[in-house]
């Protein structure tokens, strides 16, 4: 249903624009830890840790395998949190639901966070994890071509970046990717070419200022803003990319850049579906699967997965 006046007032308070993420991100991480919980149902799935080597350090990967894995893929999942606050623990519930709702094995990647580890640490960790799953897909009971990259928000950015990196490096190439309200542009100021930055940039939980703060914490230099692995919309070409499903939220400042990415993929000759979820806010996908908007999203995801078998 549409957002009424009372809800708008509450959202305005919760979206107070002056909060400085650069000063509060450590507190936010602790809150994520306190709120994190696995939606436990051991009859439905198994969970184990699968560390992946990336140079001199290990990238933790948590695998959720449904007891009856009937889904057509392994979903390599990159969590949101602005490259700064999310963790594999805080997304346990999301990944458990994802395994249950799709019937697919989910491999959740715990990439390094900014500002301690700035760009390109996160995409390099995600690339290493995806490459490892691709090379050893049989261990998870699927074919190499059944690898699907998926992420929400900053994780959607990382999924798109990994697909570009895979194309450019030639070591592997996923056949499909799913981007859920992804952050794909480098400019979220008033001069952004995407109207949703201004239309939804205040009053809807995720503010444009918060996005800019996250990007400031994530980037290593101003040059990153036009690096396609940092801001995939800045890529000169989006040719030779995976079949793509993009899901946007009506009241999200990132809405239009996600939809623009789908259009550019199609113009480059690729397959891209774009679905805008009505009345949805950024972050809704983290709600339990019983919520109508989340159910609707999984229906779209499952149709995409079934189509691509």
FIKEKE-956708 format. One line per 3 residues: number of its first residue (from 1); their letters; for each residue x, y, z of C-alpha. Coordinates in Angstrom, 2 decimals, padded with zeros to 5 digits. Each point is the difference from the previous one (the first is absolute). Layout:
! FIKEKE-956708
NUM = a = X,Y,Z | ...
***
This chain:
! FIKEKE-956708
1 = xxx = 000.00,000.00,000.00 | 001.09,003.61,-000.49 | 001.91,001.78,002.76
4 = xxx = -002.46,002.06,002.05 | 000.66,003.29,001.83 | 000.74,-001.64,003.36
7 = xxx = 002.51,-002.36,-001.58 | 001.63,002.87,-001.87 | 000.39,001.91,003.28
10 = xxx = 001.61,-003.01,001.68 | 002.33,-000.54,-002.94 | 001.03,003.63,000.10
13 = xxx = 001.08,-000.35,003.63 | 001.84,-003.27,-000.66 | 001.73,001.55,-003.02
16 = xxx = 001.43,002.97,001.93 | 002.45,001.34,-002.59 | 002.71,001.37,002.28
19 = xxx = 001.20,-003.35,001.37 | 003.66,-000.33,-001.01 | 000.75,-003.60,-000.96
22 = xxx = 003.71,000.84,000.09 | -000.35,000.43,003.77 | -002.60,-002.68,000.73
25 = xxx = 001.01,-002.97,-002.15 | 001.73,-001.84,002.86 | -003.13,000.32,002.14
28 = xxx = -002.13,-001.18,-002.92 | 002.19,-003.08,-000.39 | -000.52,-000.87,003.65
31 = xxx = -003.76,000.44,-000.40 | 000.07,-002.34,-002.98 | 001.78,-002.59,002.15
34 = xxx = -002.56,000.36,002.79 | -002.92,-000.32,-002.41 | 001.51,-002.82,-002.06
37 = xxx = -001.67,-003.37,000.34 | -000.31,-003.04,-002.15 | -003.59,-001.00,-000.75
40 = xxx = 000.73,-003.45,001.29 | -001.68,-003.04,-001.47 | 002.61,-002.75,-000.38
43 = xxx = -002.55,-002.24,-001.69 | -000.03,002.38,-002.97 | 003.73,000.60,-000.64
46 = xxx = 003.59,-000.72,001.04 | 002.53,002.76,000.69 | 003.78,-000.17,-000.13
49 = xxx = 002.99,002.32,-000.43 | 002.06,-000.06,-003.20 | 003.05,002.31,000.20
52 = xxx = 001.47,001.20,-003.30 | 003.57,001.19,-000.41 | 000.56,003.43,-001.52
55 = xxx = 003.67,000.84,000.02 | 001.20,000.19,003.57 | -003.35,-000.30,001.75
58 = xxx = -003.07,-002.21,000.21 | -003.44,001.12,-001.19 | -002.65,-001.71,002.16
61 = xxx = -002.90,-001.49,-001.96 | -003.05,-001.44,001.78 | -001.91,-002.63,-001.96
64 = xxx = -003.71,-000.69,000.46 | -001.04,-003.22,-001.71 | -003.70,-000.94,000.03
67 = xxx = -000.79,-003.50,001.25 | -001.78,-000.53,-003.30 | 001.97,002.09,-002.46
70 = xxx = -002.29,000.13,-003.01 | 001.03,003.44,-001.24 | 001.92,000.30,-003.26
73 = xxx = 002.99,001.97,001.31 | 002.44,000.97,002.69 | -000.56,003.62,001.02
76 = xxx = 003.23,001.81,000.90 | -001.34,002.77,002.24 | 001.64,003.34,000.79
79 = xxx = -001.67,001.81,002.90 | -000.95,003.66,000.24 | 000.94,002.56,002.65
82 = xxx = 001.70,002.71,-002.04 | 003.29,-001.98,-000.23 | 000.39,001.10,003.65
85 = xxx = -002.54,-001.43,002.48 | -001.44,-003.31,-001.25 | 001.44,-003.42,000.89
88 = xxx = -000.59,-003.60,-000.91 | -001.48,-000.42,003.51 | -002.49,002.83,-000.42
91 = xxx = -001.23,-001.63,-003.23 | -000.39,-003.50,001.42 | -003.78,000.30,000.04
94 = xxx = -000.14,001.34,-003.55 | 002.18,-002.84,-001.30 | -001.95,-002.66,001.90
97 = xxx = -003.22,001.33,-001.51 | 001.64,000.17,-003.42 | 001.00,-003.66,000.15
100 = xxx = -003.48,-001.00,001.14 | -001.89,002.19,-002.48 | 002.08,-000.92,-003.09
103 = xxx = 001.08,-003.53,000.85 | 003.51,001.08,-001.03 | 003.26,-000.26,001.89
106 = xxx = 001.06,003.47,001.20 | 003.66,000.94,000.52 | 000.16,003.22,002.05
109 = xxx = 003.29,001.90,-000.34 | 001.48,001.89,002.97 | 002.10,002.51,-001.94
112 = xxx = 002.25,002.55,001.71 | -001.67,003.23,001.08 | 000.91,003.65,-000.44
115 = xxx = 001.40,002.29,001.24 | 002.56,-002.41,001.46 | 000.18,-001.66,-003.42
118 = xxx = -000.93,002.42,-002.75 | -000.67,-000.66,-003.67 | 000.99,-002.29,-001.68
121 = xxx = 000.19,-002.40,002.97 | -003.71,-000.91,-000.03 | -000.36,-000.80,-003.73
124 = xxx = 003.29,-001.90,000.03 | -001.25,-002.18,002.90 | -003.32,-000.55,-001.77
127 = xxx = 001.75,-000.84,-003.26 | 002.24,-002.55,001.74 | -003.01,-001.65,001.66
130 = xxx = -002.02,-000.16,-003.23 | 002.98,-001.40,-001.90 | 000.50,-002.68,002.66
133 = xxx = -003.65,-001.06,-000.15 | 000.17,-000.08,-003.81 | 003.11,-002.19,000.02
136 = xxx = -001.43,-002.38,002.61 | -003.70,000.15,-000.83 | -000.22,-003.79,000.13
139 = xxx = 000.69,000.09,003.73 | -003.30,001.86,000.41 | -001.86,-002.35,-002.32
142 = xxx = -000.42,002.30,-003.01 | 001.58,000.62,-003.39 | 002.30,002.95,-000.60
145 = xxx = -002.61,001.66,-002.17 | -002.40,-000.10,002.95 | 001.95,002.68,001.92
148 = xxx = -002.16,003.10,000.64 | 001.31,003.20,001.55 | -002.50,001.81,002.23
151 = xxx = 000.18,002.96,002.35 | -002.06,002.77,001.51 | 000.94,003.70,000.12
154 = xxx = 003.81,000.12,000.37 | -000.09,-003.74,-000.63 | -001.77,000.63,-003.30
157 = xxx = 002.81,002.39,-000.88 | 002.52,-002.74,000.80 | -001.85,-002.59,-002.08
160 = xxx = 000.03,002.33,-003.01 | 003.67,000.84,000.60 | 000.99,-003.68,000.23
163 = xxx = -001.78,-000.70,-003.30 | 001.98,002.80,-001.66 | 003.24,-001.23,001.58
166 = xxx = -000.71,-003.55,-001.18 | -000.59,001.19,-003.55 | 003.16,002.09,-000.02
169 = xxx = 002.29,-002.60,001.63 | -001.27,-003.01,-001.92 | 000.32,-002.54,002.83
172 = xxx = -003.72,-000.78,000.26 | -003.32,001.59,-000.86 | -003.25,-000.51,001.91
175 = xxx = -003.02,-000.60,-002.23 | -002.46,001.89,002.23 | -000.08,002.80,002.56
178 = xxx = -002.72,001.43,002.24 | 000.32,003.60,001.19 | -002.39,001.13,002.74
181 = xxx = -000.29,003.80,000.31 | 003.67,000.27,-000.98 | 002.28,003.02,000.46
184 = xxx = 001.60,000.43,-003.41 | 000.86,003.69,-000.43 | 002.72,002.19,001.47
187 = xxx = -002.03,003.21,000.34 | -002.91,000.33,002.47 | 000.06,003.77,000.28
190 = xxx = -002.67,002.42,-001.20 | 001.69,-000.08,-003.41 | -000.60,-003.74,-000.42
193 = xxx = -001.59,-000.87,-003.35 | -002.40,-002.36,001.82 | -003.18,001.69,001.30
196 = xxx = -000.55,-002.57,002.78 | 003.07,001.39,001.81 | -001.95,003.25,000.48
199 = xxx = -003.53,-001.44,000.18 | 000.89,-002.68,002.58 | 003.21,001.44,001.42
202 = xxx = -001.63,001.09,003.28 | -002.79,-001.44,002.09 | 000.23,-003.66,-001.06
205 = xxx = 002.53,-001.54,002.43 | 002.94,-000.12,-002.42 | 000.89,003.61,-000.75
208 = xxx = 002.16,001.32,-002.82 | 002.33,001.47,002.62 | 000.43,-003.43,001.57
211 = xxx = 000.89,-001.47,-003.39 | 002.59,002.75,-000.52 | 001.46,-000.65,003.47
214 = xxx = 000.31,-003.70,-000.74 | 001.72,000.72,-003.32 | 002.42,002.36,001.76
217 = xxx = 000.91,-002.74,002.48 | 000.32,-002.60,-002.76 | 002.08,001.78,-002.62
220 = xxx = 003.79,000.28,000.07 | 000.16,003.08,-002.24 | -002.21,002.22,-002.15
223 = xxx = 001.10,-002.02,-003.03 | -002.03,-002.92,001.34 | -003.22,001.86,-000.78
226 = xxx = 000.48,-000.74,-003.69 | 001.47,-003.49,000.41 | -002.52,-002.55,-001.38
229 = xxx = 000.81,-002.44,002.81 | -000.97,002.74,002.48 | -002.89,001.54,-001.98
232 = xxx = -001.07,-002.51,-002.69 | -002.09,002.60,-001.84 | 003.27,001.74,-000.92
235 = xxx = 001.11,-002.99,-002.11 | 000.61,000.91,-003.64 | -001.63,-003.25,-001.09
238 = xxx = -002.44,-002.42,001.63 | 000.36,-002.58,-002.75 | 000.57,-003.68,000.84
241 = xxx = -001.73,000.19,003.37 | -002.12,-002.72,001.64 | -003.75,-000.26,-000.41
244 = xxx = -001.14,002.48,002.62 | -002.97,000.48,002.30 | -000.23,003.45,001.60
247 = xxx = -002.52,000.68,002.77 | -000.55,003.58,001.14 | -002.15,001.55,002.73
250 = xxx = -002.42,002.83,-000.71 | 001.12,002.23,002.90 | 003.74,-000.63,-000.29
253 = xxx = 002.55,002.66,-001.04 | 001.85,-002.69,-002.00 | -003.08,-000.95,-002.03
256 = xxx = 000.77,001.81,-003.24 | 003.66,-000.98,-000.24 | -000.97,-003.66,000.30
259 = xxx = -002.57,000.37,-002.75 | 002.49,001.93,-002.16 | 002.47,-002.86,000.38
262 = xxx = -002.57,-002.44,-001.34 | -000.63,002.26,-002.99 | 003.72,000.24,-000.75
265 = xxx = 000.38,-003.78,000.21 | -002.79,-000.40,-002.55 | 001.52,002.64,-002.27
268 = xxx = 003.28,-001.95,000.15 | -001.81,-003.07,-001.29 | -000.47,-001.81,003.31
271 = xxx = -003.05,-001.41,001.74 | -001.23,002.11,002.92 | -003.30,-000.02,001.88
274 = xxx = -000.87,002.96,002.21 | -002.79,-000.13,002.59 | -001.00,002.93,002.22
277 = xxx = -001.71,-001.10,003.24 | -002.86,002.43,000.75 | -000.12,001.68,003.44
280 = xxx = 003.33,-001.56,000.98 | 002.84,001.69,001.90 | 003.70,-000.67,-000.29
283 = xxx = 000.90,-002.91,002.27 | -003.38,-001.78,-000.13 | 001.63,-003.23,-001.24
286 = xxx = 001.49,-000.54,003.47 | -003.50,-000.48,001.45 | -001.12,-003.59,000.69
289 = xxx = -001.36,-001.86,-003.01 | -003.57,000.07,001.35 | -000.29,003.68,-000.97
292 = xxx = -001.92,000.55,-003.23 | 002.68,002.11,-001.70 | 002.66,-002.62,000.73
295 = xxx = -002.25,-002.80,-001.26 | -000.60,001.97,-003.19 | 003.74,000.44,-000.45
298 = xxx = 000.67,-003.72,000.37 | -002.69,-000.76,-002.55 | 001.86,002.23,-002.47
301 = xxx = 003.36,-001.55,000.93 | -001.27,-003.54,-000.40 | -001.52,000.73,-003.41
304 = xxx = 003.34,001.44,-001.10 | 001.91,-003.04,001.28 | -002.40,-002.43,-001.63
307 = xxx = 000.11,001.90,-003.28 | 003.79,-000.17,-000.10 | 000.39,-003.74,000.62
***
